């Protein structure tokens, strides 16, 4: 049984507003600027690395915030992914950071687990954040009627499944987890 990502419209609007604020504060925009440039402009001193997480391919990424334990913020993404998956994972981890999902914790490690829990809702929100950041609504909706899913994926540097999920969210439909 597939577990569906559900993001209420009010949450979508809040996430879209947060992204707008981030882009205004950083004077950046995707895809004109890379997601890496946006993150570096928003999180001072952030270090971004690729790692194989000890051979654990189920770990897609991790985020560590500056704390007594960590000298500076760090985002680590799974190095054994496609370029498009790396871009999405980076935006996803940035979403966790920006949405405050770490709470009092100093770090969060993302595995591919969707189980309907509160953690799953945080995952869905981070997925929505990444999709909205990488496929901005105005640009996406202008191009979507004229381009195939494959063409949209190439244009925004994401996977075809990310494009299908973004379309579903914009249409107000529930989607399977990415």
C-alpha positions in Angstrom: 0.0 0.0 0.0 1.4 3.4 -1.0 1.5 6.1 1.6 0.2 9.4 0.3 1.9 12.8 0.9 -0.8 15.2 2.0 -0.1 18.9 2.5 -3.1 21.0 3.5 -3.5 24.1 1.4 -2.9 26.4 4.5 0.5 24.6 5.0 1.3 24.9 1.3 0.6 28.7 1.5 2.8 29.0 4.6 5.7 27.1 2.9 5.3 29.1 -0.3 5.4 32.3 1.8 8.5 31.1 3.6 10.2 30.4 0.3 9.3 33.8 -1.0 10.8 35.4 2.1 14.0 33.4 1.7 14.3 34.4 -2.0 13.7 38.0 -1.1 16.2 38.0 1.7 18.9 36.3 -0.4 18.1 38.1 -3.7 18.2 34.7 -5.3 15.9 32.7 -7.5 15.9 29.1 -8.9 16.8 28.0 -11.5 18.6 31.3 -12.3 20.7 30.7 -9.1 21.6 27.2 -7.9 20.0 25.7 -4.9 23.6 25.6 -3.4 23.9 29.4 -3.8 20.5 30.0 -2.3 21.3 27.9 0.8 24.7 29.5 1.2 23.1 32.9 1.1 20.5 32.0 3.6 22.5 29.9 6.1 25.7 31.8 7.1 28.8 29.5 7.2 26.9 26.4 6.1 29.1 23.5 4.9 27.6 21.2 2.2 29.1 17.8 1.6 28.4 14.6 -0.2 28.8 11.3 1.8 27.9 7.7 1.4 26.8 7.4 5.0 28.9 4.3 5.6 27.4 2.5 2.7 23.8 3.1 3.9 22.0 3.9 0.6 18.7 4.4 2.4 20.1 7.6 3.9 19.4 10.4 1.5 20.7 13.3 3.6 21.3 14.8 7.0 21.3 18.3 8.5 23.3 19.5 11.5 22.7 22.9 13.0 25.3 25.1 14.6 25.5 24.1 18.3 27.9 23.3 21.1 28.4 20.0 19.2 28.7 21.4 15.7 30.9 24.4 15.0 28.9 25.3 11.9 25.7 24.2 10.1 26.2 21.2 7.8 24.1 19.6 5.1 25.2 16.2 3.9 23.6 14.4 1.0 24.0 10.9 -0.3 26.7 10.9 -2.9 25.4 7.8 -4.6 22.4 9.5 -6.3 21.8 11.1 -9.7 22.5 14.8 -10.1 18.8 15.4 -10.1 18.3 13.4 -6.9 21.2 15.3 -5.2 19.6 18.6 -6.1 16.3 17.5 -4.7 17.9 16.0 -1.5 19.8 19.3 -0.9 16.6 21.3 -1.3 14.7 18.8 1.0 17.3 19.1 3.8 17.2 22.9 3.4 13.5 22.6 3.8 13.9 20.7 7.1 16.2 23.5 8.3 14.0 26.4 7.1 10.8 24.8 8.4 12.3 24.3 11.9 11.9 20.5 11.9 15.0 20.0 13.9 13.4 21.7 17.0 15.7 21.2 19.9 17.7 18.5 18.2 21.1 19.3 16.8 20.7 17.1 13.8 18.4 15.1 11.7 19.2 12.1 9.4 16.8 11.4 6.6 16.0 7.8 5.6 13.4 6.7 3.1 10.8 5.9 5.7 7.2 7.0 5.3 4.9 5.6 8.0 2.2 8.1 8.6 3.8 9.5 11.7 4.5 13.1 12.6 8.0 12.5 11.2 6.3 11.5 8.0 4.4 14.7 7.9 7.7 16.6 8.4 9.0 14.6 5.4 6.0 15.5 3.3 6.5 19.2 4.2 10.2 19.0 3.3 9.3 17.3 0.0 6.8 20.1 -0.7 9.4 22.7 0.2 11.9 21.2 -2.1 9.4 20.9 -5.0 8.2 24.4 -4.6 11.7 25.8 -4.4 13.0 23.9 -7.4 9.8 24.2 -9.5 8.5 27.7 -8.7 4.7 27.9 -9.2 4.6 30.8 -11.6 7.4 29.4 -13.8 6.2 25.8 -13.6 2.5 26.6 -14.4 3.5 28.7 -17.4 5.6 25.9 -18.9 3.6 22.9 -17.9 0.9 23.1 -20.6 3.6 23.2 -23.3 6.3 20.7 -22.1 6.3 17.0 -21.4 7.1 15.7 -18.0 10.6 14.8 -19.3 11.1 18.3 -20.6 10.0 19.9 -17.4 12.3 17.6 -15.4 15.3 18.7 -17.6 14.3 22.4 -17.4 14.1 22.4 -13.6 16.9 19.8 -13.0 14.7 17.3 -11.1 13.4 13.8 -11.7 10.3 13.0 -13.6 8.6 11.7 -10.5 9.3 15.1 -8.8 7.5 16.8 -11.7 4.5 14.5 -11.5 4.3 15.1 -7.7 4.6 18.9 -8.1 1.8 18.8 -10.8 -0.4 16.8 -8.4 0.2 19.1 -5.5 -0.6 22.1 -7.7 -3.8 20.4 -8.8 -4.7 19.8 -5.1 -4.3 16.0 -5.3 -2.7 13.7 -2.8 0.5 12.0 -4.2 2.6 9.0 -3.4 5.8 9.7 -1.5 8.8 10.7 -3.5 
